[in-house]
Amino acid sequence: MLNVWNAVCRHRRTTGDWTARRCARALDITKRTLQSYRDRGAIPCSRLGGKFYYRRRDLAAWLSRKTFQTR
């Protein structure tokens, strides 16, 4: 999970909204897995004109809620 967090944070130069392709690549998952998360309401996104967009800061917050600290 740490690698995924680093992937999201690594893209600091790209702020704002990501396309599904960019989001899936950053999270190291397939677009189909991303679609599944989206359909279940498990990942934050917005829809505009038939396309889905993902805010980097929302993804970072989502990931921080989904992770836990180890000793």
mmCIF file as Biopython writes it, N, C-alpha, C and O atoms, coordinates in Angstrom:
data_model
#
loop_
_atom_site.group_PDB
_atom_site.id
_atom_site.type_symbol
_atom_site.label_atom_id
_atom_site.label_alt_id
_atom_site.label_comp_id
_atom_site.label_asym_id
_atom_site.label_entity_id
_atom_site.label_seq_id
_atom_site.pdbx_PDB_ins_code
_atom_site.Cartn_x
_atom_site.Cartn_y
_atom_site.Cartn_z
_atom_site.occupancy
_atom_site.B_iso_or_equiv
_atom_site.auth_seq_id
_atom_site.auth_asym_id
_atom_site.pdbx_PDB_model_num
ATOM 1   N N  . MET A ? 1  ? 0.824   -1.187 0.000   1.0 0.0 1  A 1 
ATOM 2   C CA . MET A ? 1  ? 0.000   0.000  0.000   1.0 0.0 1  A 1 
ATOM 3   C C  . MET A ? 1  ? 0.870   1.254  0.000   1.0 0.0 1  A 1 
ATOM 4   O O  . MET A ? 1  ? 0.477   2.286  -0.545  1.0 0.0 1  A 1 
ATOM 5   N N  . LEU A ? 2  ? 2.045   1.165  0.609   1.0 0.0 2  A 1 
ATOM 6   C CA . LEU A ? 2  ? 2.935   2.307  0.636   1.0 0.0 2  A 1 
ATOM 7   C C  . LEU A ? 2  ? 3.352   2.709  -0.773  1.0 0.0 2  A 1 
ATOM 8   O O  . LEU A ? 2  ? 3.461   3.901  -1.062  1.0 0.0 2  A 1 
ATOM 9   N N  . ASN A ? 3  ? 3.584   1.748  -1.648  1.0 0.0 3  A 1 
ATOM 10  C CA . ASN A ? 3  ? 3.954   2.074  -3.023  1.0 0.0 3  A 1 
ATOM 11  C C  . ASN A ? 3  ? 2.848   2.834  -3.738  1.0 0.0 3  A 1 
ATOM 12  O O  . ASN A ? 3  ? 3.126   3.735  -4.529  1.0 0.0 3  A 1 
ATOM 13  N N  . VAL A ? 4  ? 1.604   2.484  -3.470  1.0 0.0 4  A 1 
ATOM 14  C CA . VAL A ? 4  ? 0.475   3.179  -4.081  1.0 0.0 4  A 1 
ATOM 15  C C  . VAL A ? 4  ? 0.422   4.613  -3.570  1.0 0.0 4  A 1 
ATOM 16  O O  . VAL A ? 4  ? 0.241   5.550  -4.348  1.0 0.0 4  A 1 
ATOM 17  N N  . TRP A ? 5  ? 0.579   4.780  -2.265  1.0 0.0 5  A 1 
ATOM 18  C CA . TRP A ? 5  ? 0.594   6.119  -1.673  1.0 0.0 5  A 1 
ATOM 19  C C  . TRP A ? 5  ? 1.690   6.962  -2.311  1.0 0.0 5  A 1 
ATOM 20  O O  . TRP A ? 5  ? 1.462   8.120  -2.663  1.0 0.0 5  A 1 
ATOM 21  N N  . ASN A ? 6  ? 2.868   6.391  -2.460  1.0 0.0 6  A 1 
ATOM 22  C CA . ASN A ? 6  ? 3.968   7.108  -3.088  1.0 0.0 6  A 1 
ATOM 23  C C  . ASN A ? 6  ? 3.649   7.465  -4.530  1.0 0.0 6  A 1 
ATOM 24  O O  . ASN A ? 6  ? 4.040   8.533  -5.001  1.0 0.0 6  A 1 
ATOM 25  N N  . ALA A ? 7  ? 2.953   6.598  -5.231  1.0 0.0 7  A 1 
ATOM 26  C CA . ALA A ? 7  ? 2.592   6.875  -6.624  1.0 0.0 7  A 1 
ATOM 27  C C  . ALA A ? 7  ? 1.672   8.084  -6.712  1.0 0.0 7  A 1 
ATOM 28  O O  . ALA A ? 7  ? 1.840   8.932  -7.588  1.0 0.0 7  A 1 
ATOM 29  N N  . VAL A ? 8  ? 0.710   8.167  -5.816  1.0 0.0 8  A 1 
ATOM 30  C CA . VAL A ? 8  ? -0.206  9.307  -5.831  1.0 0.0 8  A 1 
ATOM 31  C C  . VAL A ? 8  ? 0.544   10.582 -5.470  1.0 0.0 8  A 1 
ATOM 32  O O  . VAL A ? 8  ? 0.362   11.612 -6.119  1.0 0.0 8  A 1 
ATOM 33  N N  . CYS A ? 9  ? 1.376   10.522 -4.453  1.0 0.0 9  A 1 
ATOM 34  C CA . CYS A ? 9  ? 2.116   11.707 -4.019  1.0 0.0 9  A 1 
ATOM 35  C C  . CYS A ? 9  ? 3.191   12.118 -5.018  1.0 0.0 9  A 1 
ATOM 36  O O  . CYS A ? 9  ? 3.542   13.296 -5.093  1.0 0.0 9  A 1 
ATOM 37  N N  . ARG A ? 10 ? 3.713   11.180 -5.775  1.0 0.0 10 A 1 
ATOM 38  C CA . ARG A ? 10 ? 4.773   11.466 -6.739  1.0 0.0 10 A 1 
ATOM 39  C C  . ARG A ? 10 ? 4.292   12.410 -7.844  1.0 0.0 10 A 1 
ATOM 40  O O  . ARG A ? 10 ? 5.095   13.129 -8.438  1.0 0.0 10 A 1 
ATOM 41  N N  . HIS A ? 11 ? 3.010   12.408 -8.115  1.0 0.0 11 A 1 
ATOM 42  C CA . HIS A ? 11 ? 2.463   13.212 -9.210  1.0 0.0 11 A 1 
ATOM 43  C C  . HIS A ? 11 ? 2.074   14.609 -8.739  1.0 0.0 11 A 1 
ATOM 44  O O  . HIS A ? 11 ? 1.037   15.133 -9.146  1.0 0.0 11 A 1 
ATOM 45  N N  . ARG A ? 12 ? 2.882   15.204 -7.900  1.0 0.0 12 A 1 
ATOM 46  C CA . ARG A ? 12 ? 2.570   16.536 -7.360  1.0 0.0 12 A 1 
ATOM 47  C C  . ARG A ? 12 ? 2.485   17.593 -8.444  1.0 0.0 12 A 1 
ATOM 48  O O  . ARG A ? 12 ? 1.725   18.552 -8.308  1.0 0.0 12 A 1 
ATOM 49  N N  . ARG A ? 13 ? 3.231   17.442 -9.495  1.0 0.0 13 A 1 
ATOM 50  C CA . ARG A ? 13 ? 3.208   18.461 -10.540 1.0 0.0 13 A 1 
ATOM 51  C C  . ARG A ? 13 ? 1.900   18.443 -11.319 1.0 0.0 13 A 1 
ATOM 52  O O  . ARG A ? 13 ? 1.590   19.407 -12.019 1.0 0.0 13 A 1 
ATOM 53  N N  . THR A ? 14 ? 1.140   17.384 -11.214 1.0 0.0 14 A 1 
ATOM 54  C CA . THR A ? 14 ? -0.146  17.310 -11.888 1.0 0.0 14 A 1 
ATOM 55  C C  . THR A ? 14 ? -1.242  17.424 -10.832 1.0 0.0 14 A 1 
ATOM 56  O O  . THR A ? 14 ? -1.591  16.449 -10.167 1.0 0.0 14 A 1 
ATOM 57  N N  . THR A ? 15 ? -1.764  18.610 -10.697 1.0 0.0 15 A 1 
ATOM 58  C CA . THR A ? 15 ? -2.819  18.841 -9.724  1.0 0.0 15 A 1 
ATOM 59  C C  . THR A ? 15 ? -4.163  18.769 -10.418 1.0 0.0 15 A 1 
ATOM 60  O O  . THR A ? 15 ? -4.237  18.658 -11.642 1.0 0.0 15 A 1 
ATOM 61  N N  . GLY A ? 16 ? -5.206  18.832 -9.643  1.0 0.0 16 A 1 
ATOM 62  C CA . GLY A ? 16 ? -6.537  18.826 -10.214 1.0 0.0 16 A 1 
ATOM 63  C C  . GLY A ? 16 ? -7.050  17.428 -10.447 1.0 0.0 16 A 1 
ATOM 64  O O  . GLY A ? 16 ? -6.814  16.519 -9.652  1.0 0.0 16 A 1 
ATOM 65  N N  . ASP A ? 17 ? -7.756  17.269 -11.547 1.0 0.0 17 A 1 
ATOM 66  C CA . ASP A ? 17 ? -8.447  16.020 -11.826 1.0 0.0 17 A 1 
ATOM 67  C C  . ASP A ? 17 ? -7.646  15.132 -12.761 1.0 0.0 17 A 1 
ATOM 68  O O  . ASP A ? 17 ? -6.983  15.605 -13.685 1.0 0.0 17 A 1 
ATOM 69  N N  . TRP A ? 18 ? -7.724  13.829 -12.500 1.0 0.0 18 A 1 
ATOM 70  C CA . TRP A ? 18 ? -7.092  12.818 -13.338 1.0 0.0 18 A 1 
ATOM 71  C C  . TRP A ? 18 ? -8.151  12.057 -14.106 1.0 0.0 18 A 1 
ATOM 72  O O  . TRP A ? 18 ? -9.276  11.901 -13.632 1.0 0.0 18 A 1 
ATOM 73  N N  . THR A ? 19 ? -7.800  11.587 -15.282 1.0 0.0 19 A 1 
ATOM 74  C CA . THR A ? 19 ? -8.668  10.681 -16.031 1.0 0.0 19 A 1 
ATOM 75  C C  . THR A ? 19 ? -8.569  9.292  -15.408 1.0 0.0 19 A 1 
ATOM 76  O O  . THR A ? 19 ? -7.710  9.040  -14.563 1.0 0.0 19 A 1 
ATOM 77  N N  . ALA A ? 20 ? -9.454  8.397  -15.832 1.0 0.0 20 A 1 
ATOM 78  C CA . ALA A ? 20 ? -9.433  7.022  -15.324 1.0 0.0 20 A 1 
ATOM 79  C C  . ALA A ? 20 ? -8.101  6.352  -15.646 1.0 0.0 20 A 1 
ATOM 80  O O  . ALA A ? 20 ? -7.557  5.628  -14.811 1.0 0.0 20 A 1 
ATOM 81  N N  . ARG A ? 21 ? -7.580  6.579  -16.820 1.0 0.0 21 A 1 
ATOM 82  C CA . ARG A ? 21 ? -6.309  5.964  -17.213 1.0 0.0 21 A 1 
ATOM 83  C C  . ARG A ? 21 ? -5.179  6.415  -16.297 1.0 0.0 21 A 1 
ATOM 84  O O  . ARG A ? 21 ? -4.391  5.594  -15.826 1.0 0.0 21 A 1 
ATOM 85  N N  . ARG A ? 22 ? -5.102  7.708  -16.047 1.0 0.0 22 A 1 
ATOM 86  C CA . ARG A ? 22 ? -4.039  8.256  -15.203 1.0 0.0 22 A 1 
ATOM 87  C C  . ARG A ? 22 ? -4.179  7.755  -13.760 1.0 0.0 22 A 1 
ATOM 88  O O  . ARG A ? 22 ? -3.193  7.396  -13.116 1.0 0.0 22 A 1 
ATOM 89  N N  . CYS A ? 23 ? -5.405  7.739  -13.276 1.0 0.0 23 A 1 
ATOM 90  C CA . CYS A ? 23 ? -5.662  7.271  -11.915 1.0 0.0 23 A 1 
ATOM 91  C C  . CYS A ? 23 ? -5.290  5.800  -11.761 1.0 0.0 23 A 1 
ATOM 92  O O  . CYS A ? 23 ? -4.614  5.430  -10.801 1.0 0.0 23 A 1 
ATOM 93  N N  . ALA A ? 24 ? -5.721  4.966  -12.692 1.0 0.0 24 A 1 
ATOM 94  C CA . ALA A ? 24 ? -5.414  3.531  -12.629 1.0 0.0 24 A 1 
ATOM 95  C C  . ALA A ? 24 ? -3.908  3.302  -12.680 1.0 0.0 24 A 1 
ATOM 96  O O  . ALA A ? 24 ? -3.379  2.453  -11.963 1.0 0.0 24 A 1 
ATOM 97  N N  . ARG A ? 25 ? -3.230  4.050  -13.517 1.0 0.0 25 A 1 
ATOM 98  C CA . ARG A ? 25 ? -1.774  3.907  -13.628 1.0 0.0 25 A 1 
ATOM 99  C C  . ARG A ? 25 ? -1.093  4.312  -12.321 1.0 0.0 25 A 1 
ATOM 100 O O  . ARG A ? 25 ? -0.172  3.632  -11.869 1.0 0.0 25 A 1 
ATOM 101 N N  . ALA A ? 26 ? -1.534  5.402  -11.717 1.0 0.0 26 A 1 
ATOM 102 C CA . ALA A ? 26 ? -0.932  5.867  -10.459 1.0 0.0 26 A 1 
ATOM 103 C C  . ALA A ? 26 ? -1.185  4.882  -9.322  1.0 0.0 26 A 1 
ATOM 104 O O  . ALA A ? 26 ? -0.320  4.680  -8.470  1.0 0.0 26 A 1 
ATOM 105 N N  . LEU A ? 27 ? -2.372  4.269  -9.306  1.0 0.0 27 A 1 
ATOM 106 C CA . LEU A ? 27 ? -2.709  3.315  -8.253  1.0 0.0 27 A 1 
ATOM 107 C C  . LEU A ? 27 ? -2.202  1.910  -8.548  1.0 0.0 27 A 1 
ATOM 108 O O  . LEU A ? 27 ? -2.302  1.017  -7.706  1.0 0.0 27 A 1 
ATOM 109 N N  . ASP A ? 28 ? -1.657  1.718  -9.750  1.0 0.0 28 A 1 
ATOM 110 C CA . ASP A ? 28 ? -1.144  0.419  -10.185 1.0 0.0 28 A 1 
ATOM 111 C C  . ASP A ? 28 ? -2.238  -0.650 -10.154 1.0 0.0 28 A 1 
ATOM 112 O O  . ASP A ? 28 ? -2.047  -1.755 -9.646  1.0 0.0 28 A 1 
ATOM 113 N N  . ILE A ? 29 ? -3.397  -0.277 -10.720 1.0 0.0 29 A 1 
ATOM 114 C CA . ILE A ? 29 ? -4.513  -1.203 -10.884 1.0 0.0 29 A 1 
ATOM 115 C C  . ILE A ? 29 ? -5.011  -1.096 -12.321 1.0 0.0 29 A 1 
ATOM 116 O O  . ILE A ? 29 ? -4.661  -0.154 -13.033 1.0 0.0 29 A 1 
ATOM 117 N N  . THR A ? 30 ? -5.818  -2.048 -12.743 1.0 0.0 30 A 1 
ATOM 118 C CA . THR A ? 30 ? -6.373  -1.988 -14.097 1.0 0.0 30 A 1 
ATOM 119 C C  . THR A ? 30 ? -7.533  -0.994 -14.127 1.0 0.0 30 A 1 
ATOM 120 O O  . THR A ? 30 ? -8.099  -0.650 -13.090 1.0 0.0 30 A 1 
ATOM 121 N N  . LYS A ? 31 ? -7.876  -0.542 -15.327 1.0 0.0 31 A 1 
ATOM 122 C CA . LYS A ? 31 ? -9.030  0.347  -15.461 1.0 0.0 31 A 1 
ATOM 123 C C  . LYS A ? 31 ? -10.304 -0.372 -15.049 1.0 0.0 31 A 1 
ATOM 124 O O  . LYS A ? 31 ? -11.229 0.260  -14.538 1.0 0.0 31 A 1 
ATOM 125 N N  . ARG A ? 32 ? -10.369 -1.674 -15.259 1.0 0.0 32 A 1 
ATOM 126 C CA . ARG A ? 32 ? -11.551 -2.449 -14.853 1.0 0.0 32 A 1 
ATOM 127 C C  . ARG A ? 32 ? -11.687 -2.505 -13.334 1.0 0.0 32 A 1 
ATOM 128 O O  . ARG A ? 32 ? -12.798 -2.421 -12.811 1.0 0.0 32 A 1 
ATOM 129 N N  . THR A ? 33 ? -10.582 -2.644 -12.628 1.0 0.0 33 A 1 
ATOM 130 C CA . THR A ? 33 ? -10.613 -2.620 -11.167 1.0 0.0 33 A 1 
ATOM 131 C C  . THR A ? 33 ? -11.046 -1.242 -10.678 1.0 0.0 33 A 1 
ATOM 132 O O  . THR A ? 33 ? -11.836 -1.134 -9.740  1.0 0.0 33 A 1 
ATOM 133 N N  . LEU A ? 34 ? -10.537 -0.201 -11.306 1.0 0.0 34 A 1 
ATOM 134 C CA . LEU A ? 34 ? -10.944 1.161  -10.959 1.0 0.0 34 A 1 
ATOM 135 C C  . LEU A ? 34 ? -12.446 1.340  -11.186 1.0 0.0 34 A 1 
ATOM 136 O O  . LEU A ? 34 ? -13.134 1.946  -10.365 1.0 0.0 34 A 1 
ATOM 137 N N  . GLN A ? 35 ? -12.946 0.816  -12.293 1.0 0.0 35 A 1 
ATOM 138 C CA . GLN A ? 35 ? -14.376 0.886  -12.583 1.0 0.0 35 A 1 
ATOM 139 C C  . GLN A ? 35 ? -15.183 0.158  -11.507 1.0 0.0 35 A 1 
ATOM 140 O O  . GLN A ? 35 ? -16.230 0.642  -11.079 1.0 0.0 35 A 1 
ATOM 141 N N  . SER A ? 36 ? -14.704 -0.979 -11.083 1.0 0.0 36 A 1 
ATOM 142 C CA . SER A ? 36 ? -15.376 -1.737 -10.036 1.0 0.0 36 A 1 
ATOM 143 C C  . SER A ? 36 ? -15.431 -0.946 -8.733  1.0 0.0 36 A 1 
ATOM 144 O O  . SER A ? 36 ? -16.475 -0.896 -8.082  1.0 0.0 36 A 1 
ATOM 145 N N  . TYR A ? 37 ? -14.317 -0.327 -8.350  1.0 0.0 37 A 1 
ATOM 146 C CA . TYR A ? 37 ? -14.288 0.515  -7.153  1.0 0.0 37 A 1 
ATOM 147 C C  . TYR A ? 37 ? -15.286 1.659  -7.285  1.0 0.0 37 A 1 
ATOM 148 O O  . TYR A ? 37 ? -16.029 1.965  -6.352  1.0 0.0 37 A 1 
ATOM 149 N N  . ARG A ? 38 ? -15.290 2.284  -8.456  1.0 0.0 38 A 1 
ATOM 150 C CA . ARG A ? 38 ? -16.189 3.406  -8.712  1.0 0.0 38 A 1 
ATOM 151 C C  . ARG A ? 38 ? -17.649 2.969  -8.643  1.0 0.0 38 A 1 
ATOM 152 O O  . ARG A ? 38 ? -18.468 3.650  -8.024  1.0 0.0 38 A 1 
ATOM 153 N N  . ASP A ? 39 ? -17.982 1.850  -9.265  1.0 0.0 39 A 1 
ATOM 154 C CA . ASP A ? 39 ? -19.363 1.358  -9.282  1.0 0.0 39 A 1 
ATOM 155 C C  . ASP A ? 39 ? -19.876 1.036  -7.882  1.0 0.0 39 A 1 
ATOM 156 O O  . ASP A ? 39 ? -21.062 1.196  -7.594  1.0 0.0 39 A 1 
ATOM 157 N N  . ARG A ? 40 ? -18.966 0.578  -7.011  1.0 0.0 40 A 1 
ATOM 158 C CA . ARG A ? 40 ? -19.340 0.252  -5.627  1.0 0.0 40 A 1 
ATOM 159 C C  . ARG A ? 40 ? -19.322 1.478  -4.721  1.0 0.0 40 A 1 
ATOM 160 O O  . ARG A ? 40 ? -19.718 1.399  -3.558  1.0 0.0 40 A 1 
ATOM 161 N N  . GLY A ? 41 ? -18.862 2.607  -5.250  1.0 0.0 41 A 1 
ATOM 162 C CA . GLY A ? 41 ? -18.762 3.814  -4.444  1.0 0.0 41 A 1 
ATOM 163 C C  . GLY A ? 41 ? -17.588 3.788  -3.483  1.0 0.0 41 A 1 
ATOM 164 O O  . GLY A ? 41 ? -17.563 4.521  -2.495  1.0 0.0 41 A 1 
ATOM 165 N N  . ALA A ? 42 ? -16.615 2.936  -3.782  1.0 0.0 42 A 1 
ATOM 166 C CA . ALA A ? 42 ? -15.472 2.758  -2.892  1.0 0.0 42 A 1 
ATOM 167 C C  . ALA A ? 42 ? -14.382 3.797  -3.110  1.0 0.0 42 A 1 
ATOM 168 O O  . ALA A ? 42 ? -13.512 3.965  -2.256  1.0 0.0 42 A 1 
ATOM 169 N N  . ILE A ? 43 ? -14.415 4.497  -4.242  1.0 0.0 43 A 1 
ATOM 170 C CA . ILE A ? 43 ? -13.374 5.469  -4.549  1.0 0.0 43 A 1 
ATOM 171 C C  . ILE A ? 43 ? -14.047 6.777  -4.973  1.0 0.0 43 A 1 
ATOM 172 O O  . ILE A ? 43 ? -15.025 6.749  -5.720  1.0 0.0 43 A 1 
ATOM 173 N N  . PRO A ? 44 ? -13.535 7.927  -4.505  1.0 0.0 44 A 1 
ATOM 174 C CA . PRO A ? 44 ? -14.163 9.202  -4.856  1.0 0.0 44 A 1 
ATOM 175 C C  . PRO A ? 44 ? -13.897 9.588  -6.308  1.0 0.0 44 A 1 
ATOM 176 O O  . PRO A ? 44 ? -12.771 9.484  -6.794  1.0 0.0 44 A 1 
ATOM 177 N N  . CYS A ? 45 ? -14.942 10.034 -6.989  1.0 0.0 45 A 1 
ATOM 178 C CA . CYS A ? 45 ? -14.794 10.480 -8.375  1.0 0.0 45 A 1 
ATOM 179 C C  . CYS A ? 45 ? -15.927 11.430 -8.732  1.0 0.0 45 A 1 
ATOM 180 O O  . CYS A ? 45 ? -16.900 11.569 -7.992  1.0 0.0 45 A 1 
ATOM 181 N N  . SER A ? 46 ? -15.781 12.078 -9.875  1.0 0.0 46 A 1 
ATOM 182 C CA . SER A ? 46 ? -16.805 12.963 -10.423 1.0 0.0 46 A 1 
ATOM 183 C C  . SER A ? 46 ? -17.047 12.567 -11.869 1.0 0.0 46 A 1 
ATOM 184 O O  . SER A ? 46 ? -16.151 12.057 -12.542 1.0 0.0 46 A 1 
ATOM 185 N N  . ARG A ? 47 ? -18.249 12.800 -12.337 1.0 0.0 47 A 1 
ATOM 186 C CA . ARG A ? 47 ? -18.575 12.486 -13.731 1.0 0.0 47 A 1 
ATOM 187 C C  . ARG A ? 47 ? -18.953 13.768 -14.440 1.0 0.0 47 A 1 
ATOM 188 O O  . ARG A ? 47 ? -19.760 14.558 -13.949 1.0 0.0 47 A 1 
ATOM 189 N N  . LEU A ? 48 ? -18.355 13.960 -15.605 1.0 0.0 48 A 1 
ATOM 190 C CA . LEU A ? 48 ? -18.621 15.142 -16.406 1.0 0.0 48 A 1 
ATOM 191 C C  . LEU A ? 48 ? -18.652 14.738 -17.869 1.0 0.0 48 A 1 
ATOM 192 O O  . LEU A ? 48 ? -17.644 14.294 -18.420 1.0 0.0 48 A 1 
ATOM 193 N N  . GLY A ? 49 ? -19.807 14.891 -18.494 1.0 0.0 49 A 1 
ATOM 194 C CA . GLY A ? 49 ? -19.924 14.581 -19.921 1.0 0.0 49 A 1 
ATOM 195 C C  . GLY A ? 49 ? -19.614 13.137 -20.267 1.0 0.0 49 A 1 
ATOM 196 O O  . GLY A ? 49 ? -19.036 12.874 -21.322 1.0 0.0 49 A 1 
ATOM 197 N N  . GLY A ? 50 ? -19.976 12.208 -19.422 1.0 0.0 50 A 1 
ATOM 198 C CA . GLY A ? 50 ? -19.750 10.797 -19.702 1.0 0.0 50 A 1 
ATOM 199 C C  . GLY A ? 50 ? -18.373 10.288 -19.319 1.0 0.0 50 A 1 
ATOM 200 O O  . GLY A ? 50 ? -18.100 9.095  -19.455 1.0 0.0 50 A 1 
ATOM 201 N N  . LYS A ? 51 ? -17.498 11.168 -18.843 1.0 0.0 51 A 1 
ATOM 202 C CA . LYS A ? 51 ? -16.166 10.755 -18.398 1.0 0.0 51 A 1 
ATOM 203 C C  . LYS A ? 51 ? -16.077 10.904 -16.893 1.0 0.0 51 A 1 
ATOM 204 O O  . LYS A ? 51 ? -16.711 11.772 -16.292 1.0 0.0 51 A 1 
ATOM 205 N N  . PHE A ? 52 ? -15.275 10.037 -16.302 1.0 0.0 52 A 1 
ATOM 206 C CA . PHE A ? 52 ? -15.053 10.086 -14.864 1.0 0.0 52 A 1 
ATOM 207 C C  . PHE A ? 52 ? -13.695 10.713 -14.589 1.0 0.0 52 A 1 
ATOM 208 O O  . PHE A ? 52 ? -12.717 10.460 -15.292 1.0 0.0 52 A 1 
ATOM 209 N N  . TYR A ? 53 ? -13.660 11.539 -13.546 1.0 0.0 53 A 1 
ATOM 210 C CA . TYR A ? 53 ? -12.432 12.214 -13.145 1.0 0.0 53 A 1 
ATOM 211 C C  . TYR A ? 53 ? -12.191 11.974 -11.663 1.0 0.0 53 A 1 
ATOM 212 O O  . TYR A ? 53 ? -13.126 11.811 -10.880 1.0 0.0 53 A 1 
ATOM 213 N N  . TYR A ? 54 ? -10.921 11.955 -11.302 1.0 0.0 54 A 1 
ATOM 214 C CA . TYR A ? 54 ? -10.499 11.652 -9.943  1.0 0.0 54 A 1 
ATOM 215 C C  . TYR A ? 54 ? -9.555  12.745 -9.474  1.0 0.0 54 A 1 
ATOM 216 O O  . TYR A ? 54 ? -8.538  13.003 -10.118 1.0 0.0 54 A 1 
ATOM 217 N N  . ARG A ? 55 ? -9.876  13.387 -8.366  1.0 0.0 55 A 1 
ATOM 218 C CA . ARG A ? 55 ? -9.001  14.423 -7.819  1.0 0.0 55 A 1 
ATOM 219 C C  . ARG A ? 55 ? -7.874  13.766 -7.039  1.0 0.0 55 A 1 
ATOM 220 O O  . ARG A ? 55 ? -8.100  12.856 -6.241  1.0 0.0 55 A 1 
ATOM 221 N N  . ARG A ? 56 ? -6.670  14.237 -7.280  1.0 0.0 56 A 1 
ATOM 222 C CA . ARG A ? 56 ? -5.500  13.673 -6.618  1.0 0.0 56 A 1 
ATOM 223 C C  . ARG A ? 56 ? -5.602  13.816 -5.105  1.0 0.0 56 A 1 
ATOM 224 O O  . ARG A ? 56 ? -5.275  12.880 -4.374  1.0 0.0 56 A 1 
ATOM 225 N N  . ARG A ? 57 ? -6.043  14.954 -4.632  1.0 0.0 57 A 1 
ATOM 226 C CA . ARG A ? 57 ? -6.136  15.153 -3.179  1.0 0.0 57 A 1 
ATOM 227 C C  . ARG A ? 57 ? -7.197  14.253 -2.556  1.0 0.0 57 A 1 
ATOM 228 O O  . ARG A ? 57 ? -7.036  13.793 -1.426  1.0 0.0 57 A 1 
ATOM 229 N N  . ASP A ? 58 ? -8.298  13.997 -3.301  1.0 0.0 58 A 1 
ATOM 230 C CA . ASP A ? 58 ? -9.314  13.073 -2.797  1.0 0.0 58 A 1 
ATOM 231 C C  . ASP A ? 58 ? -8.775  11.650 -2.728  1.0 0.0 58 A 1 
ATOM 232 O O  . ASP A ? 58 ? -9.079  10.905 -1.796  1.0 0.0 58 A 1 
ATOM 233 N N  . LEU A ? 59 ? -7.973  11.281 -3.721  1.0 0.0 59 A 1 
ATOM 234 C CA . LEU A ? 59 ? -7.360  9.945  -3.724  1.0 0.0 59 A 1 
ATOM 235 C C  . LEU A ? 59 ? -6.375  9.796  -2.566  1.0 0.0 59 A 1 
ATOM 236 O O  . LEU A ? 59 ? -6.320  8.751  -1.918  1.0 0.0 59 A 1 
ATOM 237 N N  . ALA A ? 60 ? -5.597  10.852 -2.313  1.0 0.0 60 A 1 
ATOM 238 C CA . ALA A ? 60 ? -4.652  10.801 -1.197  1.0 0.0 60 A 1 
ATOM 239 C C  . ALA A ? 60 ? -5.396  10.642 0.126   1.0 0.0 60 A 1 
ATOM 240 O O  . ALA A ? 60 ? -4.979  9.864  0.983   1.0 0.0 60 A 1 
ATOM 241 N N  . ALA A ? 61 ? -6.490  11.372 0.294   1.0 0.0 61 A 1 
ATOM 242 C CA . ALA A ? 61 ? -7.291  11.256 1.517   1.0 0.0 61 A 1 
ATOM 243 C C  . ALA A ? 61 ? -7.913  9.868  1.619   1.0 0.0 61 A 1 
ATOM 244 O O  . ALA A ? 61 ? -7.940  9.277  2.699   1.0 0.0 61 A 1 
ATOM 245 N N  . TRP A ? 62 ? -8.406  9.352  0.515   1.0 0.0 62 A 1 
ATOM 246 C CA . TRP A ? 62 ? -9.013  8.016  0.475   1.0 0.0 62 A 1 
ATOM 247 C C  . TRP A ? 62 ? -7.984  6.960  0.872   1.0 0.0 62 A 1 
ATOM 248 O O  . TRP A ? 62 ? -8.274  6.063  1.663   1.0 0.0 62 A 1 
ATOM 249 N N  . LEU A ? 63 ? -6.784  7.076  0.316   1.0 0.0 63 A 1 
ATOM 250 C CA . LEU A ? 63 ? -5.727  6.121  0.644   1.0 0.0 63 A 1 
ATOM 251 C C  . LEU A ? 63 ? -5.320  6.210  2.107   1.0 0.0 63 A 1 
ATOM 252 O O  . LEU A ? 63 ? -5.054  5.188  2.739   1.0 0.0 63 A 1 
ATOM 253 N N  . SER A ? 64 ? -5.270  7.409  2.646   1.0 0.0 64 A 1 
ATOM 254 C CA . SER A ? 64 ? -4.866  7.538  4.049   1.0 0.0 64 A 1 
ATOM 255 C C  . SER A ? 64 ? -5.908  6.922  4.979   1.0 0.0 64 A 1 
ATOM 256 O O  . SER A ? 64 ? -5.558  6.431  6.051   1.0 0.0 64 A 1 
ATOM 257 N N  . ARG A ? 65 ? -7.174  6.939  4.590   1.0 0.0 65 A 1 
ATOM 258 C CA . ARG A ? 65 ? -8.215  6.294  5.390   1.0 0.0 65 A 1 
ATOM 259 C C  . ARG A ? 65 ? -8.155  4.776  5.255   1.0 0.0 65 A 1 
ATOM 260 O O  . ARG A ? 65 ? -8.583  4.062  6.161   1.0 0.0 65 A 1 
ATOM 261 N N  . LYS A ? 66 ? -7.638  4.279  4.151   1.0 0.0 66 A 1 
ATOM 262 C CA . LYS A ? 66 ? -7.602  2.842  3.890   1.0 0.0 66 A 1 
ATOM 263 C C  . LYS A ? 66 ? -6.340  2.173  4.389   1.0 0.0 66 A 1 
ATOM 264 O O  . LYS A ? 66 ? -6.224  0.950  4.311   1.0 0.0 66 A 1 
ATOM 265 N N  . THR A ? 67 ? -5.393  2.940  4.898   1.0 0.0 67 A 1 
ATOM 266 C CA . THR A ? 67 ? -4.145  2.358  5.374   1.0 0.0 67 A 1 
ATOM 267 C C  . THR A ? 67 ? -4.102  2.379  6.892   1.0 0.0 67 A 1 
ATOM 268 O O  . THR A ? 67 ? -4.875  3.087  7.537   1.0 0.0 67 A 1 
ATOM 269 N N  . PHE A ? 68 ? -3.204  1.609  7.446   1.0 0.0 68 A 1 
ATOM 270 C CA . PHE A ? 68 ? -3.028  1.584  8.890   1.0 0.0 68 A 1 
ATOM 271 C C  . PHE A ? 68 ? -1.550  1.542  9.226   1.0 0.0 68 A 1 
ATOM 272 O O  . PHE A ? 68 ? -0.723  1.113  8.421   1.0 0.0 68 A 1 
ATOM 273 N N  . GLN A ? 69 ? -1.243  1.981  10.393  1.0 0.0 69 A 1 
ATOM 274 C CA . GLN A ? 69 ? 0.150   2.016  10.844  1.0 0.0 69 A 1 
ATOM 275 C C  . GLN A ? 69 ? 0.540   0.644  11.382  1.0 0.0 69 A 1 
ATOM 276 O O  . GLN A ? 69 ? -0.242  -0.015 12.066  1.0 0.0 69 A 1 
ATOM 277 N N  . THR A ? 70 ? 1.753   0.231  11.065  1.0 0.0 70 A 1 
ATOM 278 C CA . THR A ? 70 ? 2.302   -1.000 11.634  1.0 0.0 70 A 1 
ATOM 279 C C  . THR A ? 70 ? 3.344   -0.623 12.674  1.0 0.0 70 A 1 
ATOM 280 O O  . THR A ? 70 ? 3.868   0.491  12.671  1.0 0.0 70 A 1 
ATOM 281 N N  . ARG A ? 71 ? 3.627   -1.534 13.535  1.0 0.0 71 A 1 
ATOM 282 C CA . ARG A ? 71 ? 4.618   -1.240 14.582  1.0 0.0 71 A 1 
ATOM 283 C C  . ARG A ? 71 ? 6.006   -1.353 14.089  1.0 0.0 71 A 1 
ATOM 284 O O  . ARG A ? 71 ? 6.950   -1.137 14.849  1.0 0.0 71 A 1 
#
